[in-house]
Amino acid sequence: MDKNNNFCFCTLALGKPYRVQAKNLIEDLERYASNHKVIVGTDYPSFLNNYPNVVAFPHKQKGTLHCYHDKRLPLKNL
């Protein structure tokens, strides 16, 4: 794999269970792909303050039933 690829990871983490899952993902990526950023839209951005590879921004759910369409929003914040 070419380590010079220019990319990042994006996710949406609304609610405690999803923030914990995002934290696990971030820790894995910090260990195995530390040169790449993780962009996270979340309802509690300060939960992820201790990670240098994370760009967290506040996000509130916009969809009515599920967050399906909200998942594209982390990409808009790049």
N, CA, C, O and CB atoms as a CASP TS submission, in Angstrom:
PFRMAT TS
TARGET T0000
AUTHOR 0000-0000-0000
METHOD Language model
MODEL 1
PARENT N/A
ATOM      1  N   MET     1       0.841  -1.180   0.000  1.00  0.00           N
ATOM      2  CA  MET     1       0.000   0.000   0.000  1.00  0.00           C
ATOM      3  C   MET     1       0.885   1.241   0.000  1.00  0.00           C
ATOM      4  O   MET     1       1.856   1.317   0.753  1.00  0.00           O
ATOM      5  CB  MET     1      -0.956  -0.001   1.217  1.00  0.00           C
ATOM      6  N   ASP     2       0.557   2.186  -0.822  1.00  0.00           N
ATOM      7  CA  ASP     2       1.313   3.430  -0.911  1.00  0.00           C
ATOM      8  C   ASP     2       0.958   4.329   0.267  1.00  0.00           C
ATOM      9  O   ASP     2      -0.195   4.737   0.406  1.00  0.00           O
ATOM     10  CB  ASP     2       1.035   4.151  -2.251  1.00  0.00           C
ATOM     11  N   LYS     3       1.947   4.647   1.128  1.00  0.00           N
ATOM     12  CA  LYS     3       1.698   5.469   2.310  1.00  0.00           C
ATOM     13  C   LYS     3       1.547   6.946   1.969  1.00  0.00           C
ATOM     14  O   LYS     3       1.256   7.750   2.855  1.00  0.00           O
ATOM     15  CB  LYS     3       2.819   5.290   3.309  1.00  0.00           C
ATOM     16  N   ASN     4       1.733   7.315   0.732  1.00  0.00           N
ATOM     17  CA  ASN     4       1.599   8.711   0.329  1.00  0.00           C
ATOM     18  C   ASN     4       0.187   9.043  -0.129  1.00  0.00           C
ATOM     19  O   ASN     4      -0.062  10.157  -0.590  1.00  0.00           O
ATOM     20  CB  ASN     4       2.581   9.029  -0.775  1.00  0.00           C
ATOM     21  N   ASN     5      -0.732   8.111  -0.014  1.00  0.00           N
ATOM     22  CA  ASN     5      -2.120   8.390  -0.395  1.00  0.00           C
ATOM     23  C   ASN     5      -2.659   9.525   0.464  1.00  0.00           C
ATOM     24  O   ASN     5      -2.432   9.568   1.673  1.00  0.00           O
ATOM     25  CB  ASN     5      -3.008   7.120  -0.246  1.00  0.00           C
ATOM     26  N   ASN     6      -3.363  10.426  -0.165  1.00  0.00           N
ATOM     27  CA  ASN     6      -3.926  11.559   0.541  1.00  0.00           C
ATOM     28  C   ASN     6      -5.413  11.293   0.796  1.00  0.00           C
ATOM     29  O   ASN     6      -6.241  11.521  -0.086  1.00  0.00           O
ATOM     30  CB  ASN     6      -3.720  12.874  -0.264  1.00  0.00           C
ATOM     31  N   PHE     7      -5.752  10.817   1.982  1.00  0.00           N
ATOM     32  CA  PHE     7      -7.138  10.533   2.322  1.00  0.00           C
ATOM     33  C   PHE     7      -7.335  10.651   3.825  1.00  0.00           C
ATOM     34  O   PHE     7      -6.373  10.753   4.585  1.00  0.00           O
ATOM     35  CB  PHE     7      -7.547   9.134   1.830  1.00  0.00           C
ATOM     36  N   CYS     8      -8.588  10.635   4.238  1.00  0.00           N
ATOM     37  CA  CYS     8      -8.924  10.641   5.649  1.00  0.00           C
ATOM     38  C   CYS     8     -10.116   9.714   5.867  1.00  0.00           C
ATOM     39  O   CYS     8     -10.709   9.211   4.912  1.00  0.00           O
ATOM     40  CB  CYS     8      -9.233  12.082   6.147  1.00  0.00           C
ATOM     41  N   PHE     9     -10.449   9.501   7.105  1.00  0.00           N
ATOM     42  CA  PHE     9     -11.605   8.702   7.478  1.00  0.00           C
ATOM     43  C   PHE     9     -12.675   9.639   8.012  1.00  0.00           C
ATOM     44  O   PHE     9     -12.358  10.614   8.693  1.00  0.00           O
ATOM     45  CB  PHE     9     -11.230   7.614   8.531  1.00  0.00           C
ATOM     46  N   CYS    10     -13.941   9.358   7.713  1.00  0.00           N
ATOM     47  CA  CYS    10     -15.062  10.179   8.177  1.00  0.00           C
ATOM     48  C   CYS    10     -16.113   9.289   8.816  1.00  0.00           C
ATOM     49  O   CYS    10     -16.377   8.182   8.348  1.00  0.00           O
ATOM     50  CB  CYS    10     -15.676  10.994   7.010  1.00  0.00           C
ATOM     51  N   THR    11     -16.714   9.792   9.903  1.00  0.00           N
ATOM     52  CA  THR    11     -17.791   9.042  10.538  1.00  0.00           C
ATOM     53  C   THR    11     -18.735   9.986  11.264  1.00  0.00           C
ATOM     54  O   THR    11     -18.426  11.158  11.481  1.00  0.00           O
ATOM     55  CB  THR    11     -17.226   7.999  11.510  1.00  0.00           C
ATOM     56  N   LEU    12     -19.867   9.461  11.629  1.00  0.00           N
ATOM     57  CA  LEU    12     -20.878  10.181  12.375  1.00  0.00           C
ATOM     58  C   LEU    12     -21.088   9.432  13.682  1.00  0.00           C
ATOM     59  O   LEU    12     -21.276   8.215  13.667  1.00  0.00           O
ATOM     60  CB  LEU    12     -22.214  10.317  11.563  1.00  0.00           C
ATOM     61  N   ALA    13     -21.060  10.139  14.828  1.00  0.00           N
ATOM     62  CA  ALA    13     -21.197   9.492  16.129  1.00  0.00           C
ATOM     63  C   ALA    13     -22.174  10.276  16.997  1.00  0.00           C
ATOM     64  O   ALA    13     -21.781  11.185  17.729  1.00  0.00           O
ATOM     65  CB  ALA    13     -19.825   9.370  16.829  1.00  0.00           C
ATOM     66  N   LEU    14     -23.438   9.918  16.908  1.00  0.00           N
ATOM     67  CA  LEU    14     -24.484  10.587  17.683  1.00  0.00           C
ATOM     68  C   LEU    14     -24.992   9.642  18.756  1.00  0.00           C
ATOM     69  O   LEU    14     -25.493   8.561  18.448  1.00  0.00           O
ATOM     70  CB  LEU    14     -25.649  11.052  16.769  1.00  0.00           C
ATOM     71  N   GLY    15     -24.867  10.036  19.997  1.00  0.00           N
ATOM     72  CA  GLY    15     -25.260   9.194  21.126  1.00  0.00           C
ATOM     73  C   GLY    15     -24.060   8.461  21.688  1.00  0.00           C
ATOM     74  O   GLY    15     -23.096   8.180  20.976  1.00  0.00           O
ATOM     75  N   LYS    16     -24.128   8.155  22.975  1.00  0.00           N
ATOM     76  CA  LYS    16     -22.990   7.546  23.665  1.00  0.00           C
ATOM     77  C   LYS    16     -22.493   6.239  23.034  1.00  0.00           C
ATOM     78  O   LYS    16     -21.283   6.084  22.873  1.00  0.00           O
ATOM     79  CB  LYS    16     -23.362   7.290  25.089  1.00  0.00           C
ATOM     80  N   PRO    17     -23.367   5.291  22.669  1.00  0.00           N
ATOM     81  CA  PRO    17     -22.855   4.043  22.089  1.00  0.00           C
ATOM     82  C   PRO    17     -22.033   4.285  20.816  1.00  0.00           C
ATOM     83  O   PRO    17     -21.031   3.609  20.581  1.00  0.00           O
ATOM     84  CB  PRO    17     -24.016   3.101  21.778  1.00  0.00           C
ATOM     85  N   TYR    18     -22.459   5.241  20.008  1.00  0.00           N
ATOM     86  CA  TYR    18     -21.752   5.514  18.755  1.00  0.00           C
ATOM     87  C   TYR    18     -20.481   6.322  18.994  1.00  0.00           C
ATOM     88  O   TYR    18     -19.509   6.181  18.251  1.00  0.00           O
ATOM     89  CB  TYR    18     -22.665   6.259  17.783  1.00  0.00           C
ATOM     90  N   ARG    19     -20.478   7.165  20.021  1.00  0.00           N
ATOM     91  CA  ARG    19     -19.234   7.874  20.377  1.00  0.00           C
ATOM     92  C   ARG    19     -18.183   6.884  20.860  1.00  0.00           C
ATOM     93  O   ARG    19     -17.004   7.016  20.529  1.00  0.00           O
ATOM     94  CB  ARG    19     -19.501   8.944  21.469  1.00  0.00           C
ATOM     95  N   VAL    20     -18.601   5.897  21.637  1.00  0.00           N
ATOM     96  CA  VAL    20     -17.663   4.872  22.123  1.00  0.00           C
ATOM     97  C   VAL    20     -17.122   4.067  20.942  1.00  0.00           C
ATOM     98  O   VAL    20     -15.927   3.775  20.889  1.00  0.00           O
ATOM     99  CB  VAL    20     -18.356   3.927  23.153  1.00  0.00           C
ATOM    100  N   GLN    21     -17.988   3.708  19.999  1.00  0.00           N
ATOM    101  CA  GLN    21     -17.518   2.985  18.810  1.00  0.00           C
ATOM    102  C   GLN    21     -16.562   3.845  17.992  1.00  0.00           C
ATOM    103  O   GLN    21     -15.560   3.344  17.481  1.00  0.00           O
ATOM    104  CB  GLN    21     -18.710   2.547  17.938  1.00  0.00           C
ATOM    105  N   ALA    22     -16.861   5.135  17.865  1.00  0.00           N
ATOM    106  CA  ALA    22     -15.960   6.043  17.137  1.00  0.00           C
ATOM    107  C   ALA    22     -14.621   6.139  17.852  1.00  0.00           C
ATOM    108  O   ALA    22     -13.571   6.167  17.209  1.00  0.00           O
ATOM    109  CB  ALA    22     -16.591   7.450  16.995  1.00  0.00           C
ATOM    110  N   LYS    23     -14.654   6.188  19.169  1.00  0.00           N
ATOM    111  CA  LYS    23     -13.412   6.235  19.956  1.00  0.00           C
ATOM    112  C   LYS    23     -12.570   4.989  19.701  1.00  0.00           C
ATOM    113  O   LYS    23     -11.352   5.089  19.552  1.00  0.00           O
ATOM    114  CB  LYS    23     -13.727   6.365  21.466  1.00  0.00           C
ATOM    115  N   ASN    24     -13.200   3.822  19.650  1.00  0.00           N
ATOM    116  CA  ASN    24     -12.472   2.582  19.358  1.00  0.00           C
ATOM    117  C   ASN    24     -11.863   2.626  17.958  1.00  0.00           C
ATOM    118  O   ASN    24     -10.715   2.225  17.761  1.00  0.00           O
ATOM    119  CB  ASN    24     -13.407   1.364  19.491  1.00  0.00           C
ATOM    120  N   LEU    25     -12.631   3.113  16.994  1.00  0.00           N
ATOM    121  CA  LEU    25     -12.116   3.264  15.637  1.00  0.00           C
ATOM    122  C   LEU    25     -10.926   4.221  15.611  1.00  0.00           C
ATOM    123  O   LEU    25      -9.907   3.935  14.982  1.00  0.00           O
ATOM    124  CB  LEU    25     -13.222   3.766  14.696  1.00  0.00           C
ATOM    125  N   ILE    26     -11.055   5.343  16.288  1.00  0.00           N
ATOM    126  CA  ILE    26      -9.988   6.351  16.331  1.00  0.00           C
ATOM    127  C   ILE    26      -8.723   5.774  16.939  1.00  0.00           C
ATOM    128  O   ILE    26      -7.628   6.000  16.425  1.00  0.00           O
ATOM    129  CB  ILE    26     -10.439   7.582  17.130  1.00  0.00           C
ATOM    130  N   GLU    27      -8.863   5.030  18.026  1.00  0.00           N
ATOM    131  CA  GLU    27      -7.694   4.421  18.667  1.00  0.00           C
ATOM    132  C   GLU    27      -7.020   3.405  17.755  1.00  0.00           C
ATOM    133  O   GLU    27      -5.792   3.334  17.704  1.00  0.00           O
ATOM    134  CB  GLU    27      -8.098   3.753  19.978  1.00  0.00           C
ATOM    135  N   ASP    28      -7.813   2.621  17.039  1.00  0.00           N
ATOM    136  CA  ASP    28      -7.231   1.673  16.081  1.00  0.00           C
ATOM    137  C   ASP    28      -6.510   2.402  14.953  1.00  0.00           C
ATOM    138  O   ASP    28      -5.404   2.023  14.570  1.00  0.00           O
ATOM    139  CB  ASP    28      -8.320   0.761  15.501  1.00  0.00           C
ATOM    140  N   LEU    29      -7.135   3.439  14.429  1.00  0.00           N
ATOM    141  CA  LEU    29      -6.505   4.188  13.344  1.00  0.00           C
ATOM    142  C   LEU    29      -5.272   4.938  13.818  1.00  0.00           C
ATOM    143  O   LEU    29      -4.308   5.085  13.067  1.00  0.00           O
ATOM    144  CB  LEU    29      -7.494   5.162  12.734  1.00  0.00           C
ATOM    145  N   GLU    30      -5.294   5.411  15.053  1.00  0.00           N
ATOM    146  CA  GLU    30      -4.119   6.075  15.615  1.00  0.00           C
ATOM    147  C   GLU    30      -2.946   5.102  15.696  1.00  0.00           C
ATOM    148  O   GLU    30      -1.789   5.482  15.515  1.00  0.00           O
ATOM    149  CB  GLU    30      -4.437   6.649  17.011  1.00  0.00           C
ATOM    150  N   ARG    31      -3.265   3.856  15.968  1.00  0.00           N
ATOM    151  CA  ARG    31      -2.224   2.824  16.081  1.00  0.00           C
ATOM    152  C   ARG    31      -1.727   2.346  14.709  1.00  0.00           C
ATOM    153  O   ARG    31      -0.526   2.169  14.507  1.00  0.00           O
ATOM    154  CB  ARG    31      -2.758   1.632  16.879  1.00  0.00           C
ATOM    155  N   TYR    32      -2.656   2.139  13.773  1.00  0.00           N
ATOM    156  CA  TYR    32      -2.300   1.524  12.496  1.00  0.00           C
ATOM    157  C   TYR    32      -2.223   2.480  11.311  1.00  0.00           C
ATOM    158  O   TYR    32      -1.649   2.129  10.280  1.00  0.00           O
ATOM    159  CB  TYR    32      -3.275   0.470  12.186  1.00  0.00           C
ATOM    160  N   ALA    33      -2.785   3.670  11.434  1.00  0.00           N
ATOM    161  CA  ALA    33      -2.761   4.642  10.336  1.00  0.00           C
ATOM    162  C   ALA    33      -2.661   6.052  10.916  1.00  0.00           C
ATOM    163  O   ALA    33      -3.478   6.920  10.610  1.00  0.00           O
ATOM    164  CB  ALA    33      -4.031   4.504   9.436  1.00  0.00           C
ATOM    165  N   SER    34      -1.668   6.261  11.743  1.00  0.00           N
ATOM    166  CA  SER    34      -1.562   7.504  12.506  1.00  0.00           C
ATOM    167  C   SER    34      -1.339   8.747  11.650  1.00  0.00           C
ATOM    168  O   SER    34      -1.535   9.865  12.128  1.00  0.00           O
ATOM    169  CB  SER    34      -0.449   7.385  13.489  1.00  0.00           C
ATOM    170  N   ASN    35      -0.940   8.576  10.418  1.00  0.00           N
ATOM    171  CA  ASN    35      -0.699   9.734   9.563  1.00  0.00           C
ATOM    172  C   ASN    35      -1.966  10.204   8.841  1.00  0.00           C
ATOM    173  O   ASN    35      -1.893  11.083   7.982  1.00  0.00           O
ATOM    174  CB  ASN    35       0.376   9.406   8.547  1.00  0.00           C
ATOM    175  N   HIS    36      -3.116   9.635   9.176  1.00  0.00           N
ATOM    176  CA  HIS    36      -4.381  10.029   8.548  1.00  0.00           C
ATOM    177  C   HIS    36      -5.333  10.594   9.589  1.00  0.00           C
ATOM    178  O   HIS    36      -5.381  10.125  10.726  1.00  0.00           O
ATOM    179  CB  HIS    36      -5.030   8.830   7.826  1.00  0.00           C
ATOM    180  N   LYS    37      -6.079  11.595   9.191  1.00  0.00           N
ATOM    181  CA  LYS    37      -7.055  12.239  10.063  1.00  0.00           C
ATOM    182  C   LYS    37      -8.378  11.477  10.077  1.00  0.00           C
ATOM    183  O   LYS    37      -8.713  10.753   9.140  1.00  0.00           O
ATOM    184  CB  LYS    37      -7.287  13.681   9.620  1.00  0.00           C
ATOM    185  N   VAL    38      -9.116  11.663  11.170  1.00  0.00           N
ATOM    186  CA  VAL    38     -10.458  11.119  11.297  1.00  0.00           C
ATOM    187  C   VAL    38     -11.385  12.318  11.512  1.00  0.00           C
ATOM    188  O   VAL    38     -11.219  13.069  12.473  1.00  0.00           O
ATOM    189  CB  VAL    38     -10.563  10.062  12.484  1.00  0.00           C
ATOM    190  N   ILE    39     -12.351  12.493  10.626  1.00  0.00           N
ATOM    191  CA  ILE    39     -13.328  13.567  10.731  1.00  0.00           C
ATOM    192  C   ILE    39     -14.586  12.980  11.360  1.00  0.00           C
ATOM    193  O   ILE    39     -15.132  11.999  10.857  1.00  0.00           O
ATOM    194  CB  ILE    39     -13.633  14.213   9.331  1.00  0.00           C
ATOM    195  N   VAL    40     -15.053  13.585  12.474  1.00  0.00           N
ATOM    196  CA  VAL    40     -16.190  13.035  13.207  1.00  0.00           C
ATOM    197  C   VAL    40     -17.238  14.123  13.451  1.00  0.00           C
ATOM    198  O   VAL    40     -16.945  15.158  14.051  1.00  0.00           O
ATOM    199  CB  VAL    40     -15.725  12.420  14.549  1.00  0.00           C
ATOM    200  N   GLY    41     -18.448  13.880  12.984  1.00  0.00           N
ATOM    201  CA  GLY    41     -19.586  14.708  13.359  1.00  0.00           C
ATOM    202  C   GLY    41     -20.233  14.061  14.563  1.00  0.00           C
ATOM    203  O   GLY    41     -20.624  12.895  14.506  1.00  0.00           O
ATOM    204  N   THR    42     -20.352  14.811  15.666  1.00  0.00           N
ATOM    205  CA  THR    42     -20.847  14.220  16.901  1.00  0.00           C
ATOM    206  C   THR    42     -21.639  15.229  17.727  1.00  0.00           C
ATOM    207  O   THR    42     -21.487  16.441  17.573  1.00  0.00           O
ATOM    208  CB  THR    42     -19.690  13.670  17.721  1.00  0.00           C
ATOM    209  N   ASP    43     -22.478  14.702  18.597  1.00  0.00           N
ATOM    210  CA  ASP    43     -23.261  15.555  19.474  1.00  0.00           C
ATOM    211  C   ASP    43     -22.464  16.003  20.700  1.00  0.00           C
ATOM    212  O   ASP    43     -22.955  16.811  21.489  1.00  0.00           O
ATOM    213  CB  ASP    43     -24.517  14.832  19.909  1.00  0.00           C
ATOM    214  N   TYR    44     -21.243  15.492  20.870  1.00  0.00           N
ATOM    215  CA  TYR    44     -20.414  15.830  22.027  1.00  0.00           C
ATOM    216  C   TYR    44     -18.941  15.843  21.593  1.00  0.00           C
ATOM    217  O   TYR    44     -18.196  14.927  21.940  1.00  0.00           O
ATOM    218  CB  TYR    44     -20.644  14.812  23.204  1.00  0.00           C
ATOM    219  N   PRO    45     -18.510  16.864  20.840  1.00  0.00           N
ATOM    220  CA  PRO    45     -17.152  16.891  20.284  1.00  0.00           C
ATOM    221  C   PRO    45     -16.037  16.834  21.326  1.00  0.00           C
ATOM    222  O   PRO    45     -14.969  16.287  21.049  1.00  0.00           O
ATOM    223  CB  PRO    45     -16.980  18.124  19.467  1.00  0.00           C
ATOM    224  N   SER    46     -16.261  17.386  22.512  1.00  0.00           N
ATOM    225  CA  SER    46     -15.193  17.388  23.519  1.00  0.00           C
ATOM    226  C   SER    46     -14.857  15.978  24.009  1.00  0.00           C
ATOM    227  O   SER    46     -13.803  15.779  24.613  1.00  0.00           O
ATOM    228  CB  SER    46     -15.596  18.259  24.705  1.00  0.00           C
ATOM    229  N   PHE    47     -15.723  15.002  23.764  1.00  0.00           N
ATOM    230  CA  PHE    47     -15.458  13.602  24.096  1.00  0.00           C
ATOM    231  C   PHE    47     -14.211  13.096  23.367  1.00  0.00           C
ATOM    232  O   PHE    47     -13.557  12.157  23.819  1.00  0.00           O
ATOM    233  CB  PHE    47     -16.675  12.726  23.741  1.00  0.00           C
ATOM    234  N   LEU    48     -13.891  13.726  22.237  1.00  0.00           N
ATOM    235  CA  LEU    48     -12.777  13.267  21.400  1.00  0.00           C
ATOM    236  C   LEU    48     -11.595  14.240  21.404  1.00  0.00           C
ATOM    237  O   LEU    48     -10.739  14.165  20.524  1.00  0.00           O
ATOM    238  CB  LEU    48     -13.257  13.060  19.975  1.00  0.00           C
ATOM    239  N   ASN    49     -11.535  15.142  22.372  1.00  0.00           N
ATOM    240  CA  ASN    49     -10.483  16.164  22.414  1.00  0.00           C
ATOM    241  C   ASN    49      -9.071  15.612  22.573  1.00  0.00           C
ATOM    242  O   ASN    49      -8.118  16.262  22.145  1.00  0.00           O
ATOM    243  CB  ASN    49     -10.756  17.106  23.530  1.00  0.00           C
ATOM    244  N   ASN    50      -8.909  14.462  23.160  1.00  0.00           N
ATOM    245  CA  ASN    50      -7.581  13.943  23.491  1.00  0.00           C
ATOM    246  C   ASN    50      -6.888  13.207  22.349  1.00  0.00           C
ATOM    247  O   ASN    50      -5.841  12.593  22.553  1.00  0.00           O
ATOM    248  CB  ASN    50      -7.688  13.029  24.655  1.00  0.00           C
ATOM    249  N   TYR    51      -7.454  13.262  21.173  1.00  0.00           N
ATOM    250  CA  TYR    51      -6.887  12.524  20.050  1.00  0.00           C
ATOM    251  C   TYR    51      -6.355  13.492  18.999  1.00  0.00           C
ATOM    252  O   TYR    51      -7.122  14.252  18.409  1.00  0.00           O
ATOM    253  CB  TYR    51      -7.937  11.583  19.433  1.00  0.00           C
ATOM    254  N   PRO    52      -5.045  13.466  18.763  1.00  0.00           N
ATOM    255  CA  PRO    52      -4.453  14.417  17.810  1.00  0.00           C
ATOM    256  C   PRO    52      -4.837  14.155  16.355  1.00  0.00           C
ATOM    257  O   PRO    52      -4.724  15.051  15.519  1.00  0.00           O
ATOM    258  CB  PRO    52      -2.957  14.385  17.933  1.00  0.00           C
ATOM    259  N   ASN    53      -5.286  12.952  16.044  1.00  0.00           N
ATOM    260  CA  ASN    53      -5.628  12.624  14.662  1.00  0.00           C
ATOM    261  C   ASN    53      -7.110  12.863  14.345  1.00  0.00           C
ATOM    262  O   ASN    53      -7.592  12.452  13.289  1.00  0.00           O
ATOM    263  CB  ASN    53      -5.275  11.178  14.381  1.00  0.00           C
ATOM    264  N   VAL    54      -7.844  13.540  15.276  1.00  0.00           N
ATOM    265  CA  VAL    54      -9.289  13.734  15.115  1.00  0.00           C
ATOM    266  C   VAL    54      -9.639  15.199  14.887  1.00  0.00           C
ATOM    267  O   VAL    54      -9.110  16.098  15.541  1.00  0.00           O
ATOM    268  CB  VAL    54     -10.032  13.211  16.341  1.00  0.00           C
ATOM    269  N   VAL    55     -10.544  15.407  13.944  1.00  0.00           N
ATOM    270  CA  VAL    55     -11.191  16.704  13.767  1.00  0.00           C
ATOM    271  C   VAL    55     -12.665  16.450  14.049  1.00  0.00           C
ATOM    272  O   VAL    55     -13.376  15.883  13.220  1.00  0.00           O
ATOM    273  CB  VAL    55     -10.948  17.319  12.305  1.00  0.00           C
ATOM    274  N   ALA    56     -13.123  16.880  15.240  1.00  0.00           N
ATOM    275  CA  ALA    56     -14.519  16.660  15.636  1.00  0.00           C
ATOM    276  C   ALA    56     -15.280  17.976  15.529  1.00  0.00           C
ATOM    277  O   ALA    56     -14.765  19.032  15.896  1.00  0.00           O
ATOM    278  CB  ALA    56     -14.610  16.088  17.087  1.00  0.00           C
ATOM    279  N   PHE    57     -16.492  17.906  15.030  1.00  0.00           N
ATOM    280  CA  PHE    57     -17.322  19.100  14.940  1.00  0.00           C
ATOM    281  C   PHE    57     -18.719  18.765  15.459  1.00  0.00           C
ATOM    282  O   PHE    57     -19.168  17.624  15.353  1.00  0.00           O
ATOM    283  CB  PHE    57     -17.381  19.634  13.474  1.00  0.00           C
ATOM    284  N   PRO    58     -19.406  19.766  16.021  1.00  0.00           N
ATOM    285  CA  PRO    58     -20.739  19.501  16.567  1.00  0.00           C
ATOM    286  C   PRO    58     -21.752  19.232  15.469  1.00  0.00           C
ATOM    287  O   PRO    58     -21.761  19.887  14.427  1.00  0.00           O
ATOM    288  CB  PRO    58     -21.203  20.671  17.417  1.00  0.00           C
ATOM    289  N   HIS    59     -22.602  18.255  15.731  1.00  0.00           N
ATOM    290  CA  HIS    59     -23.649  17.907  14.777  1.00  0.00           C
ATOM    291  C   HIS    59     -24.864  17.393  15.536  1.00  0.00           C
ATOM    292  O   HIS    59     -24.732  16.574  16.446  1.00  0.00           O
ATOM    293  CB  HIS    59     -23.147  16.849  13.758  1.00  0.00           C
ATOM    294  N   LYS    60     -26.034  17.866  15.166  1.00  0.00           N
ATOM    295  CA  LYS    60     -27.292  17.350  15.708  1.00  0.00           C
ATOM    296  C   LYS    60     -28.019  16.626  14.592  1.00  0.00           C
ATOM    297  O   LYS    60     -27.974  17.038  13.433  1.00  0.00           O
ATOM    298  CB  LYS    60     -28.177  18.495  16.308  1.00  0.00           C
ATOM    299  N   GLN    61     -28.684  15.554  14.953  1.00  0.00           N
ATOM    300  CA  GLN    61     -29.392  14.739  13.959  1.00  0.00           C
ATOM    301  C   GLN    61     -30.399  15.589  13.195  1.00  0.00           C
ATOM    302  O   GLN    61     -31.195  16.316  13.790  1.00  0.00           O
ATOM    303  CB  GLN    61     -30.103  13.549  14.637  1.00  0.00           C
ATOM    304  N   LYS    62     -30.355  15.488  11.884  1.00  0.00           N
ATOM    305  CA  LYS    62     -31.259  16.241  11.027  1.00  0.00           C
ATOM    306  C   LYS    62     -32.400  15.367  10.500  1.00  0.00           C
ATOM    307  O   LYS    62     -33.507  15.851  10.264  1.00  0.00           O
ATOM    308  CB  LYS    62     -30.488  16.849   9.863  1.00  0.00           C
ATOM    309  N   GLY    63     -32.118  14.085  10.322  1.00  0.00           N
ATOM    310  CA  GLY    63     -33.140  13.166   9.820  1.00  0.00           C
ATOM    311  C   GLY    63     -34.182  12.858  10.882  1.00  0.00           C
ATOM    312  O   GLY    63     -33.929  13.035  12.074  1.00  0.00           O
ATOM    313  N   THR    64     -35.351  12.399  10.454  1.00  0.00           N
ATOM    314  CA  THR    64     -36.418  12.124  11.409  1.00  0.00           C
ATOM    315  C   THR    64     -36.356  10.712  11.989  1.00  0.00           C
ATOM    316  O   THR    64     -36.550  10.535  13.191  1.00  0.00           O
ATOM    317  CB  THR    64     -37.751  12.336  10.749  1.00  0.00           C
ATOM    318  N   LEU    65     -36.093   9.722  11.171  1.00  0.00           N
ATOM    319  CA  LEU    65     -36.050   8.344  11.660  1.00  0.00           C
ATOM    320  C   LEU    65     -34.641   7.852  11.905  1.00  0.00           C
ATOM    321  O   LEU    65     -34.333   7.350  12.985  1.00  0.00           O
ATOM    322  CB  LEU    65     -36.731   7.431  10.687  1.00  0.00           C
ATOM    323  N   HIS    66     -33.806   7.990  10.934  1.00  0.00           N
ATOM    324  CA  HIS    66     -32.427   7.503  11.030  1.00  0.00           C
ATOM    325  C   HIS    66     -31.489   8.598  10.540  1.00  0.00           C
ATOM    326  O   HIS    66     -31.929   9.600   9.977  1.00  0.00           O
ATOM    327  CB  HIS    66     -32.228   6.189  10.203  1.00  0.00           C
ATOM    328  N   CYS    67     -30.238   8.403  10.754  1.00  0.00           N
ATOM    329  CA  CYS    67     -29.240   9.392  10.359  1.00  0.00           C
ATOM    330  C   CYS    67     -28.652   9.101   8.988  1.00  0.00           C
ATOM    331  O   CYS    67     -27.543   9.545   8.688  1.00  0.00           O
ATOM    332  CB  CYS    67     -28.134   9.450  11.384  1.00  0.00           C
ATOM    333  N   TYR    68     -29.361   8.375   8.163  1.00  0.00           N
ATOM    334  CA  TYR    68     -28.816   7.953   6.878  1.00  0.00           C
ATOM    335  C   TYR    68     -28.250   9.126   6.078  1.00  0.00           C
ATOM    336  O   TYR    68     -27.117   9.055   5.603  1.00  0.00           O
ATOM    337  CB  TYR    68     -29.887   7.249   6.068  1.00  0.00           C
ATOM    338  N   HIS    69     -29.010  10.185   5.926  1.00  0.00           N
ATOM    339  CA  HIS    69     -28.549  11.317   5.125  1.00  0.00           C
ATOM    340  C   HIS    69     -27.569  12.204   5.884  1.00  0.00           C
ATOM    341  O   HIS    69     -26.822  12.965   5.268  1.00  0.00           O
ATOM    342  CB  HIS    69     -29.733  12.141   4.669  1.00  0.00           C
ATOM    343  N   ASP    70     -27.561  12.119   7.192  1.00  0.00           N
ATOM    344  CA  ASP    70     -26.609  12.885   7.992  1.00  0.00           C
ATOM    345  C   ASP    70     -25.181  12.389   7.791  1.00  0.00           C
ATOM    346  O   ASP    70     -24.230  13.135   8.025  1.00  0.00           O
ATOM    347  CB  ASP    70     -26.982  12.812   9.469  1.00  0.00           C
ATOM    348  N   LYS    71     -25.023  11.158   7.367  1.00  0.00           N
ATOM    349  CA  LYS    71     -23.691  10.573   7.224  1.00  0.00           C
ATOM    350  C   LYS    71     -22.833  11.280   6.188  1.00  0.00           C
ATOM    351  O   LYS    71     -21.608  11.168   6.225  1.00  0.00           O
ATOM    352  CB  LYS    71     -23.811   9.126   6.861  1.00  0.00           C
ATOM    353  N   ARG    72     -23.443  11.994   5.279  1.00  0.00           N
ATOM    354  CA  ARG    72     -22.663  12.704   4.265  1.00  0.00           C
ATOM    355  C   ARG    72     -22.092  14.016   4.802  1.00  0.00           C
ATOM    356  O   ARG    72     -21.191  14.580   4.181  1.00  0.00           O
ATOM    357  CB  ARG    72     -23.526  12.979   3.038  1.00  0.00           C
ATOM    358  N   LEU    73     -22.582  14.513   5.923  1.00  0.00           N
ATOM    359  CA  LEU    73     -22.190  15.823   6.441  1.00  0.00           C
ATOM    360  C   LEU    73     -20.748  15.921   6.937  1.00  0.00           C
ATOM    361  O   LEU    73     -20.149  16.986   6.792  1.00  0.00           O
ATOM    362  CB  LEU    73     -23.096  16.192   7.547  1.00  0.00           C
ATOM    363  N   PRO    74     -20.155  14.870   7.515  1.00  0.00           N
ATOM    364  CA  PRO    74     -18.736  15.006   7.883  1.00  0.00           C
ATOM    365  C   PRO    74     -17.857  15.371   6.683  1.00  0.00           C
ATOM    366  O   PRO    74     -16.854  16.066   6.845  1.00  0.00           O
ATOM    367  CB  PRO    74     -18.232  13.706   8.509  1.00  0.00           C
ATOM    368  N   LEU    75     -18.213  14.922   5.509  1.00  0.00           N
ATOM    369  CA  LEU    75     -17.433  15.245   4.310  1.00  0.00           C
ATOM    370  C   LEU    75     -17.532  16.722   3.942  1.00  0.00           C
ATOM    371  O   LEU    75     -16.590  17.274   3.373  1.00  0.00           O
ATOM    372  CB  LEU    75     -17.899  14.395   3.137  1.00  0.00           C
ATOM    373  N   LYS    76     -18.640  17.366   4.251  1.00  0.00           N
ATOM    374  CA  LYS    76     -18.806  18.775   3.932  1.00  0.00           C
ATOM    375  C   LYS    76     -17.911  19.661   4.789  1.00  0.00           C
ATOM    376  O   LYS    76     -17.674  20.818   4.443  1.00  0.00           O
ATOM    377  CB  LYS    76     -20.252  19.179   4.107  1.00  0.00           C
ATOM    378  N   ASN    77     -17.408  19.129   5.912  1.00  0.00           N
ATOM    379  CA  ASN    77     -16.607  19.912   6.843  1.00  0.00           C
ATOM    380  C   ASN    77     -15.117  19.776   6.590  1.00  0.00           C
ATOM    381  O   ASN    77     -14.310  20.246   7.392  1.00  0.00           O
ATOM    382  CB  ASN    77     -16.916  19.504   8.253  1.00  0.00           C
ATOM    383  N   LEU    78     -14.744  19.153   5.510  1.00  0.00           N
ATOM    384  CA  LEU    78     -13.310  19.006   5.207  1.00  0.00           C
ATOM    385  C   LEU    78     -12.718  20.305   4.724  1.00  0.00           C
ATOM    386  O   LEU    78     -11.526  20.366   4.424  1.00  0.00           O
ATOM    387  CB  LEU    78     -13.086  17.921   4.161  1.00  0.00           C
TER
END
